[in-house]
Amino acid sequence: MQLNPIPASNFQFHFDLDTFTAEMSMLEHARLSLLNRLYDDACDEGFAMVNTRTGKVATFFLEEEHRVDGDITHWTFKPTTETVRKLPTLTNTKVVVYNT
């Protein structure tokens, strides 16, 4: 599927945790951009992120939706297998988006 990548500049990167973070309220069109079907033949959801300096695109899948008392607190995303193959430096990277 064709995804419209979100520029990495919309996220903060925490080097010590190898983690990108963002607040849902700060992402434009976040619901449409973060929870798209990744493949035509599967129900995996996620999004693409582009490094605007290099033009490289990484795709992340929804690993877990975190809830407290029934309310979503945040989502955790991990790089897809194909992203790790193309960009091995992202192997241990995760993306956490807080529901604010």
Buried (B, 14 or more C-beta within 10 A) or exposed (E): EEBEBBEBEBBEEEEEEEBBBBBBEEBEEBEEBBBBEBEEEEEEBBBBBBBEEEEBBBBBBBBEEEEEEEEEEBBBBBBBEEBBEBBEEBEEBBBBBBBE
